[in-house]
Amino acid sequence: MRPVLLAFAGAAVAALATVVANYELAAQELAQVHTAEADFADSEALWAQAMETTASVDLRAALRGYEGVLKNLTLKEQGGVLGLLRVFVQWLAEPLRLRCLHRVAAAHELLRENPVAIVAAHAALLREGYCEAVLAEAFDTTDVDQRRQYESCLAPIARGMVLYAASPVERDAAFASATALRNADGSPVLPWKTRWQMPDHYVAGLHAKPWWSELPAASALRAEAALLSREFSAVLASVGGADGFKTRRADAWIPLPRDGWGMLPLAAHCADAKRTCELVEELRGSVDLSGTGYYMLKPGTQLQIHSGPRNERLTCHLTLSGAGAQFTVGGERREWRPGEAFCFDDSYLHEAVHEGHENRSLSLSLSLSLSLQFPFLSQRLVAV
């Protein structure tokens, strides 16, 4: 009997030791998660600094921090009691891990230094169900508002995988995968028709083309180009020249170099641009218009390829001065020429490059929202 009791006691002690060891390992992993949370906070501070400075070195530092957090949150697979505890610890860490995955994808895309890393980071977001997690457990694609949120979350992820694919074959495959995503009722989540037009929100049925050169708004700008250009010269002098233009924070990572693209809100300069502001009010009398401004692209600057958030609007530009700048929308390239006005659909992928020697400036950047009664088009101007 005694040998049996001793064997039983030995087994109990061994089991207790295993449990204690497992709990100690679980406690270590929980501490690891706490450390990751602190490191994430540090990375968030670096991210905020990068968004303020638009300095690549700051963003790279934030990216390294987020990648370090993800590494710390990678817990070893174990069975038994530790496996159950690990599931609990991982559940606690999951929101932080998803936020890190999103930051890593965003940082890679803003830096645009490694297309392979961009695609891999975006693929991780899709694979891990980032958008479903963001919309929480009550997510329902039959709800119109939630469906639109789901579309707006998935669109930039899928667009990044298409835009930075390593080859035409991979690009086409990524686009096919994106447009194959379905809501609960079988409707497409991303009803894109072409890889050139992949906005965050896509309204099906609208007549789509990159360039809209003959709209009344463009004609009105073109007709008074000489006067508007003279007024712009006065505005330019009042702000001290090109240095008076500031890059909008939303656009800060598009130009290379970062300070090569800037804007001035028109409303702040009506004293020097009286007729320009009057024309805006006249247009406002026939359409719903706001969001006008002067834009400048400096020589040697490239606006990297990007797209607007929705296909319900158009943007109109009048070139006031400068030569040597080219603008590509939906794969179709045109040159900016003083006195010429055009409208374009910024939901198409577009980019610009200035290879001349003069600053190229734009006035009255108007954004048009389109309500289509096919095949006729009614126009509504809304803010950029």
DRENNUSE-156524 format. One record per residue (C-alpha): x, y, z; residue number from 0. Coordinates in Angstrom, 1 decimal, padded with zeros to 4 digits. Layout:
BEGIN
LOZA     px     py     pz num
LOZA      X      Y      Z NUM
...
END
This chain:
BEGIN
LOZA     px     py     pz num
LOZA  000.0  000.0  000.0   0
LOZA  002.8  002.4  000.9   1
LOZA  004.4  002.2 -002.5   2
LOZA  001.1  003.0 -004.1   3
LOZA  000.6  006.0 -001.8   4
LOZA  004.2  007.2 -002.5   5
LOZA  003.6  006.8 -006.3   6
LOZA  000.4  008.8 -006.0   7
LOZA  002.0  011.5 -003.9   8
LOZA  004.9  011.7 -006.4   9
LOZA  002.4  012.1 -009.3  10
LOZA  000.5  014.7 -007.4  11
LOZA  003.6  016.7 -006.6  12
LOZA  004.7  016.5 -010.3  13
LOZA  001.3  017.6 -011.5  14
LOZA  001.3  020.5 -009.0  15
LOZA  004.8  021.5 -010.2  16
LOZA  003.6  021.4 -013.8  17
LOZA  000.6  023.6 -013.0  18
LOZA  002.8  026.1 -011.1  19
LOZA  005.3  026.2 -013.9  20
LOZA  002.5  026.7 -016.4  21
LOZA  001.0  029.5 -014.4  22
LOZA  004.5  031.1 -014.1  23
LOZA  004.9  030.9 -017.9  24
LOZA  001.4  032.4 -018.3  25
LOZA  002.3  035.2 -015.9  26
LOZA  005.4  035.9 -018.0  27
LOZA  003.4  036.1 -021.2  28
LOZA  000.9  038.4 -019.5  29
LOZA  003.8  040.6 -018.4  30
LOZA  005.0  040.4 -022.0  31
LOZA  001.6  041.8 -023.1  32
LOZA  001.9  044.7 -020.6  33
LOZA  005.4  045.5 -022.0  34
LOZA  003.9  045.5 -025.5  35
LOZA  001.3  047.9 -024.4  36
LOZA  003.9  050.3 -023.1  37
LOZA  006.0  049.9 -026.3  38
LOZA  002.9  050.6 -028.3  39
LOZA  002.3  053.8 -026.5  40
LOZA  005.9  054.9 -027.3  41
LOZA  005.3  054.0 -030.9  42
LOZA  002.1  056.0 -031.0  43
LOZA  004.1  059.0 -029.8  44
LOZA  006.6  058.5 -032.6  45
LOZA  003.7  058.2 -035.0  46
LOZA  002.2  061.5 -033.9  47
LOZA  005.6  063.1 -034.2  48
LOZA  005.9  061.7 -037.8  49
LOZA  002.5  063.0 -038.7  50
LOZA  003.5  066.4 -037.5  51
LOZA  007.0  066.6 -039.0  52
LOZA  006.3  064.4 -042.1  53
LOZA  009.8  063.2 -041.7  54
LOZA  010.5  059.7 -043.0  55
LOZA  013.0  059.0 -040.3  56
LOZA  010.4  059.6 -037.6  57
LOZA  007.9  057.3 -039.4  58
LOZA  010.6  054.6 -039.8  59
LOZA  011.2  054.7 -036.0  60
LOZA  007.5  054.3 -035.3  61
LOZA  007.3  051.4 -037.8  62
LOZA  010.2  049.6 -036.0  63
LOZA  008.4  050.1 -032.7  64
LOZA  005.1  048.6 -034.0  65
LOZA  007.0  045.7 -035.5  66
LOZA  008.7  045.1 -032.2  67
LOZA  005.3  045.1 -030.4  68
LOZA  004.0  042.5 -032.9  69
LOZA  007.1  040.3 -032.2  70
LOZA  006.5  040.5 -028.4  71
LOZA  002.9  039.6 -028.9  72
LOZA  003.8  036.4 -030.8  73
LOZA  003.3  033.8 -028.1  74
LOZA  004.5  030.2 -028.3  75
LOZA  002.0  027.5 -029.0  76
LOZA  001.6  025.2 -026.0  77
LOZA -000.9  022.5 -025.0  78
LOZA -002.6  021.6 -021.7  79
LOZA -003.3  024.1 -019.0  80
LOZA -000.8  026.7 -020.5  81
LOZA -002.7  026.4 -023.8  82
LOZA -005.9  027.5 -022.2  83
LOZA -004.2  030.3 -020.3  84
LOZA -002.5  031.3 -023.5  85
LOZA -005.8  031.6 -025.3  86
LOZA -007.0  034.0 -022.6  87
LOZA -003.8  036.1 -022.8  88
LOZA -004.0  036.2 -026.5  89
LOZA -007.6  037.3 -026.3  90
LOZA -006.5  040.2 -024.1  91
LOZA -003.7  041.1 -026.6  92
LOZA -005.7  040.8 -029.8  93
LOZA -007.0  044.4 -030.1  94
LOZA -003.5  045.7 -029.6  95
LOZA -002.1  043.3 -032.2  96
LOZA -004.7  044.4 -034.8  97
LOZA -004.0  048.0 -034.1  98
LOZA -000.3  047.3 -034.7  99
LOZA -001.0  045.4 -037.9 100
LOZA -003.0  048.4 -039.1 101
LOZA -000.2  050.9 -038.2 102
LOZA  002.4  048.8 -039.9 103
LOZA  000.4  048.7 -043.1 104
LOZA -000.2  052.4 -043.0 105
LOZA  003.4  053.2 -042.3 106
LOZA  004.7  051.1 -045.1 107
LOZA  002.2  052.7 -047.5 108
LOZA  003.1  056.2 -046.4 109
LOZA  006.8  055.5 -046.8 110
LOZA  006.3  053.7 -050.2 111
LOZA  009.8  052.3 -049.9 112
LOZA  009.1  048.6 -050.1 113
LOZA  006.2  047.4 -052.3 114
LOZA  006.6  043.8 -051.1 115
LOZA  006.2  044.9 -047.5 116
LOZA  003.2  047.0 -048.3 117
LOZA  001.4  044.1 -049.9 118
LOZA  002.3  041.7 -047.1 119
LOZA  001.1  044.1 -044.4 120
LOZA -002.2  044.7 -046.2 121
LOZA -002.6  040.9 -046.8 122
LOZA -002.2  040.4 -043.0 123
LOZA -005.0  042.8 -042.3 124
LOZA -007.3  040.9 -044.6 125
LOZA -006.2  037.5 -043.3 126
LOZA -006.7  038.5 -039.7 127
LOZA -010.2  040.0 -040.2 128
LOZA -009.2  043.5 -039.2 129
LOZA -012.3  045.2 -040.6 130
LOZA -014.7  042.7 -039.1 131
LOZA -013.0  043.2 -035.7 132
LOZA -013.2  047.0 -036.0 133
LOZA -016.9  046.8 -036.6 134
LOZA -017.3  044.6 -033.6 135
LOZA -019.4  041.5 -033.0 136
LOZA -022.7  043.2 -034.0 137
LOZA -021.4  043.7 -037.6 138
LOZA -024.1  043.1 -040.1 139
LOZA -023.5  043.6 -043.9 140
LOZA -027.3  043.8 -044.4 141
LOZA -027.3  047.2 -042.5 142
LOZA -026.7  050.0 -045.0 143
LOZA -024.5  052.1 -042.6 144
LOZA -022.4  049.2 -041.5 145
LOZA -022.1  048.0 -045.1 146
LOZA -020.6  051.4 -046.1 147
LOZA -018.3  051.4 -043.1 148
LOZA -017.1  047.9 -044.1 149
LOZA -016.5  049.0 -047.6 150
LOZA -014.6  052.1 -046.5 151
LOZA -012.4  049.9 -044.2 152
LOZA -011.7  047.2 -046.8 153
LOZA -011.2  049.5 -049.8 154
LOZA -007.8  051.0 -048.8 155
LOZA -006.5  047.6 -047.8 156
LOZA -007.5  045.9 -051.1 157
LOZA -006.4  049.0 -053.1 158
LOZA -002.9  048.8 -051.5 159
LOZA -002.6  045.1 -052.5 160
LOZA -003.5  046.0 -056.1 161
LOZA -001.5  049.2 -056.4 162
LOZA  001.8  047.7 -055.1 163
LOZA  001.5  044.2 -056.6 164
LOZA  004.9  042.9 -057.8 165
LOZA  003.7  042.0 -061.3 166
LOZA  000.8  042.5 -063.7 167
LOZA -000.4  038.9 -063.0 168
LOZA -000.3  039.5 -059.2 169
LOZA -002.1  042.9 -059.7 170
LOZA -004.9  041.3 -061.7 171
LOZA -005.2  038.5 -059.2 172
LOZA -005.4  041.0 -056.3 173
LOZA -008.1  043.1 -058.1 174
LOZA -010.1  039.9 -058.9 175
LOZA -009.9  038.9 -055.2 176
LOZA -011.0  042.3 -054.1 177
LOZA -014.0  042.5 -056.3 178
LOZA -015.0  038.9 -055.4 179
LOZA -015.7  039.9 -051.8 180
LOZA -019.4  039.6 -051.0 181
LOZA -021.8  041.0 -048.4 182
LOZA -024.3  038.7 -046.7 183
LOZA -026.9  039.3 -049.4 184
LOZA -024.4  038.4 -052.2 185
LOZA -023.8  041.9 -053.3 186
LOZA -020.1  042.9 -053.9 187
LOZA -018.4  044.7 -051.0 188
LOZA -016.2  046.6 -053.5 189
LOZA -018.1  047.1 -056.8 190
LOZA -015.1  048.4 -058.6 191
LOZA -015.1  048.1 -062.4 192
LOZA -011.5  048.9 -063.2 193
LOZA -008.2  048.9 -061.3 194
LOZA -007.8  052.6 -062.2 195
LOZA -010.8  053.5 -060.1 196
LOZA -010.8  052.1 -056.6 197
LOZA -012.2  054.7 -054.2 198
LOZA -013.2  054.0 -050.6 199
LOZA -016.8  054.4 -051.5 200
LOZA -018.1  053.5 -055.0 201
LOZA -021.5  054.4 -056.2 202
LOZA -022.5  052.0 -059.0 203
LOZA -024.2  053.3 -062.1 204
LOZA -022.5  056.6 -062.5 205
LOZA -021.0  057.4 -065.8 206
LOZA -017.2  057.1 -065.3 207
LOZA -014.3  058.6 -067.1 208
LOZA -011.1  060.2 -065.9 209
LOZA -011.3  063.6 -067.7 210
LOZA -014.3  066.0 -067.9 211
LOZA -013.0  068.9 -070.0 212
LOZA -016.2  070.5 -071.2 213
LOZA -018.3  071.1 -068.0 214
LOZA -019.7  074.6 -067.5 215
LOZA -017.5  075.1 -064.4 216
LOZA -014.4  074.6 -066.5 217
LOZA -015.7  076.9 -069.2 218
LOZA -016.4  079.6 -066.7 219
LOZA -012.8  079.4 -065.3 220
LOZA -011.3  079.3 -068.8 221
LOZA -013.3  082.4 -069.9 222
LOZA -011.8  084.6 -067.2 223
LOZA -008.4  083.0 -066.9 224
LOZA -006.4  086.3 -067.6 225
LOZA -008.1  088.3 -064.9 226
LOZA -008.0  085.4 -062.4 227
LOZA -004.3  085.0 -063.1 228
LOZA -003.6  088.7 -062.4 229
LOZA -005.5  088.5 -059.1 230
LOZA -003.5  085.4 -058.2 231
LOZA -000.3  087.4 -058.7 232
LOZA -001.5  089.9 -056.1 233
LOZA -002.4  087.0 -053.7 234
LOZA  001.0  085.5 -054.3 235
LOZA  002.8  088.8 -053.4 236
LOZA  000.7  089.2 -050.3 237
LOZA  001.8  085.8 -048.9 238
LOZA  005.5  086.3 -049.7 239
LOZA  005.6  084.0 -052.7 240
LOZA  005.7  080.2 -052.9 241
LOZA  006.8  079.9 -049.3 242
LOZA  003.3  081.1 -048.3 243
LOZA  001.7  077.9 -049.5 244
LOZA  001.3  075.2 -046.9 245
LOZA  000.8  071.5 -047.3 246
LOZA -002.4  070.2 -046.0 247
LOZA -001.9  067.5 -043.4 248
LOZA -004.1  065.1 -045.3 249
LOZA -001.8  065.5 -048.3 250
LOZA  001.5  065.6 -046.5 251
LOZA  002.8  062.2 -047.6 252
LOZA  001.8  062.5 -051.2 253
LOZA  004.5  064.9 -052.6 254
LOZA  008.2  064.2 -052.9 255
LOZA  009.8  066.3 -051.6 256
LOZA  007.3  066.8 -048.8 257
LOZA  007.3  070.6 -049.1 258
LOZA  006.8  070.6 -052.9 259
LOZA  003.0  070.8 -052.9 260
LOZA  001.0  073.4 -051.0 261
LOZA -002.3  075.3 -051.0 262
LOZA -004.0  078.6 -049.9 263
LOZA -007.7  078.8 -049.1 264
LOZA -009.3  081.2 -051.5 265
LOZA -011.7  082.6 -048.9 266
LOZA -008.8  084.1 -046.9 267
LOZA -007.7  086.2 -049.9 268
LOZA -010.8  087.8 -051.4 269
LOZA -009.4  091.3 -050.9 270
LOZA -006.7  090.6 -053.5 271
LOZA -008.9  088.2 -055.6 272
LOZA -012.2  090.1 -055.7 273
LOZA -013.3  088.8 -059.1 274
LOZA -012.2  085.3 -058.3 275
LOZA -014.4  085.2 -055.2 276
LOZA -017.3  086.8 -057.2 277
LOZA -017.0  084.1 -059.7 278
LOZA -017.2  081.5 -057.0 279
LOZA -020.4  083.1 -055.7 280
LOZA -021.9  083.2 -059.2 281
LOZA -021.2  079.5 -059.6 282
LOZA -022.6  078.9 -056.1 283
LOZA -025.9  080.5 -057.4 284
LOZA -026.4  077.7 -059.9 285
LOZA -024.7  074.8 -058.1 286
LOZA -023.9  073.8 -054.6 287
LOZA -020.2  074.9 -054.3 288
LOZA -017.5  075.2 -051.7 289
LOZA -013.9  074.3 -051.0 290
LOZA -012.0  076.5 -053.4 291
LOZA -008.3  077.2 -053.2 292
LOZA -005.0  077.9 -054.8 293
LOZA -002.6  075.1 -055.2 294
LOZA  001.1  075.1 -056.1 295
LOZA  003.4  072.3 -057.4 296
LOZA  007.1  073.3 -057.2 297
LOZA  009.7  072.2 -059.8 298
LOZA  011.2  068.9 -059.2 299
LOZA  008.2  067.7 -057.2 300
LOZA  006.3  064.4 -057.8 301
LOZA  002.8  063.8 -056.5 302
LOZA  002.8  060.1 -055.9 303
LOZA -000.1  058.0 -057.3 304
LOZA -003.2  058.2 -055.1 305
LOZA -007.0  058.5 -055.3 306
LOZA -009.9  060.4 -053.8 307
LOZA -012.4  058.8 -051.4 308
LOZA -015.5  058.5 -053.5 309
LOZA -016.7  058.6 -057.1 310
LOZA -019.6  061.1 -056.5 311
LOZA -017.5  064.2 -057.3 312
LOZA -015.3  065.8 -059.8 313
LOZA -012.5  068.3 -059.2 314
LOZA -011.9  071.3 -061.6 315
LOZA -008.5  073.1 -062.0 316
LOZA -007.5  076.2 -063.8 317
LOZA -003.8  076.6 -064.5 318
LOZA -002.6  080.1 -063.7 319
LOZA  001.1  080.0 -064.3 320
LOZA  004.1  077.8 -064.9 321
LOZA  005.0  075.1 -067.5 322
LOZA  006.5  071.7 -067.5 323
LOZA  004.0  070.0 -065.1 324
LOZA  002.2  066.9 -066.2 325
LOZA -000.9  065.3 -064.7 326
LOZA -002.0  061.7 -065.2 327
LOZA -005.5  060.5 -064.3 328
LOZA -006.6  056.9 -064.9 329
LOZA -003.4  056.3 -066.9 330
LOZA -004.1  059.3 -069.3 331
LOZA -001.5  062.0 -069.2 332
LOZA -002.0  065.7 -069.9 333
LOZA  000.2  068.8 -069.5 334
LOZA -000.9  071.8 -067.4 335
LOZA -000.9  074.9 -069.6 336
LOZA -001.6  078.5 -068.3 337
LOZA -005.1  079.5 -069.1 338
LOZA -006.4  076.0 -069.5 339
LOZA -009.1  074.5 -067.3 340
LOZA -010.3  071.0 -066.9 341
LOZA -012.2  068.8 -064.5 342
LOZA -011.3  065.3 -063.5 343
LOZA -012.7  062.4 -061.4 344
LOZA -010.3  062.1 -058.5 345
LOZA -011.6  058.7 -057.6 346
LOZA -009.4  057.5 -060.4 347
LOZA -005.8  056.9 -059.6 348
LOZA -003.9  060.1 -060.4 349
LOZA -000.4  061.5 -060.1 350
LOZA  001.6  064.5 -061.2 351
LOZA  005.2  065.5 -061.9 352
LOZA  006.8  068.9 -062.4 353
LOZA  009.9  068.8 -064.6 354
LOZA  009.9  072.5 -065.5 355
LOZA  011.5  075.5 -063.8 356
LOZA  008.5  077.6 -062.8 357
LOZA  006.1  077.0 -059.9 358
LOZA  002.9  075.6 -061.4 359
LOZA -000.1  077.1 -059.6 360
LOZA -003.8  076.2 -059.6 361
LOZA -006.8  078.3 -058.8 362
LOZA -010.4  077.4 -057.9 363
LOZA -009.9  073.7 -057.2 364
LOZA -013.6  072.8 -057.3 365
LOZA -015.0  069.4 -056.3 366
LOZA -018.2  068.3 -058.1 367
LOZA -020.5  065.7 -056.7 368
LOZA -022.4  063.9 -059.4 369
LOZA -026.0  062.7 -059.3 370
LOZA -026.7  060.6 -062.3 371
LOZA -030.0  060.1 -064.1 372
LOZA -028.6  057.9 -066.8 373
LOZA -027.7  058.8 -069.5 374
LOZA -028.0  062.4 -068.4 375
LOZA -025.8  064.0 -065.7 376
LOZA -026.9  066.6 -063.1 377
LOZA -024.1  068.5 -061.3 378
LOZA -023.7  069.3 -057.6 379
LOZA -020.5  071.0 -056.4 380
LOZA -019.4  070.1 -053.0 381
LOZA -016.3  070.7 -050.8 382
LOZA -013.0  068.9 -051.5 383
END
